[in-house]
Amino acid sequence: GWDDPEVALGYGNMALFSHGLQHNRRALNYVQRAEYLLHLICGPNHPDVAALYINTAVIHLDLGHVKTALRYLHRALQINETVLGPEHLSTATTYHATAVALSMMGAAPLASKNE
């Protein structure tokens, strides 16, 4: 049913697939559906929500929406640090994605701090 986490993850995968095909509007629609379902099923502070936020940030980075991407990355980092801890691989991945976004903004000193 709709309340199965696999459904939400499927929407997330469809978002990435659509993004790969450069159907960005469709990708963002899938992301919104996935986020809505994950919030209902898992709650807003679940690692799967953080992973979706990282993927959402990547889509926004490719569209040139760096500030929007940074907002998603910030929220993903909050979730990952709180739930998984600062030493977890997912937290490190979030720091790396944040460094990439900051370097795209031309904020190299901040980027190297996050790397």
Backbone hydrogen bonds, N-H to C=O, Kabsch-Sander energy under -0.5 kcal/mol:
donor,donor_aa,acceptor,acceptor_aa,energy
4,D,1,G,-1.6
7,V,4,D,-1.8
8,A,4,D,-1.0
9,L,5,P,-2.5
10,G,6,E,-2.1
11,Y,7,V,-2.0
12,G,8,A,-2.1
13,N,9,L,-2.4
14,M,10,G,-2.6
15,A,11,Y,-2.1
16,L,12,G,-1.9
17,F,13,N,-2.6
18,S,14,M,-2.9
19,H,15,A,-2.5
20,G,16,L,-2.4
21,L,17,F,-1.4
22,Q,19,H,-1.9
23,H,18,S,-3.0
24,N,22,Q,-1.0
27,A,23,H,-2.3
28,L,24,N,-2.5
29,N,25,R,-1.7
30,Y,26,R,-2.4
31,V,27,A,-2.2
32,Q,28,L,-2.1
33,R,29,N,-1.9
34,A,30,Y,-2.7
35,E,31,V,-2.9
36,Y,32,Q,-2.3
37,L,33,R,-2.4
38,L,34,A,-2.9
39,H,35,E,-2.4
40,L,36,Y,-1.8
41,I,37,L,-2.9
42,C,38,L,-2.9
43,G,38,L,-1.3
43,G,39,H,-0.5
46,H,43,G,-0.8
49,V,46,H,-0.9
50,A,46,H,-1.8
51,A,47,P,-2.4
52,L,48,D,-2.0
53,Y,49,V,-2.4
54,I,50,A,-2.1
55,N,51,A,-2.2
56,T,52,L,-2.6
57,A,53,Y,-2.4
58,V,54,I,-2.0
59,I,55,N,-1.9
60,H,56,T,-2.4
61,L,57,A,-2.8
62,D,58,V,-2.3
63,L,59,I,-1.3
64,G,61,L,-1.5
65,H,60,H,-2.9
66,V,64,G,-1.3
69,A,65,H,-2.3
70,L,66,V,-2.6
71,R,67,K,-1.7
72,Y,68,T,-1.9
73,L,69,A,-2.6
74,H,70,L,-2.5
75,R,71,R,-2.0
76,A,72,Y,-2.4
77,L,73,L,-2.6
78,Q,74,H,-2.2
79,I,75,R,-2.3
80,N,76,A,-2.9
81,E,77,L,-2.8
82,T,78,Q,-2.0
83,V,79,I,-3.1
84,L,80,N,-2.0
85,G,80,N,-1.4
88,H,85,G,-1.1
92,A,88,H,-2.1
93,T,89,L,-2.5
94,T,90,S,-1.7
95,Y,91,T,-2.1
96,H,92,A,-2.4
97,A,93,T,-2.5
98,T,94,T,-2.2
99,A,95,Y,-2.3
100,V,96,H,-2.2
101,A,97,A,-2.2
102,L,98,T,-2.7
103,S,99,A,-2.3
104,M,100,V,-1.8
105,M,101,A,-1.1
106,G,103,S,-0.8
107,A,102,L,-2.6
108,A,106,G,-0.9
111,A,107,A,-2.3
112,S,108,A,-2.7
113,K,109,P,-1.3
114,N,110,L,-1.5
115,E,111,A,-1.2
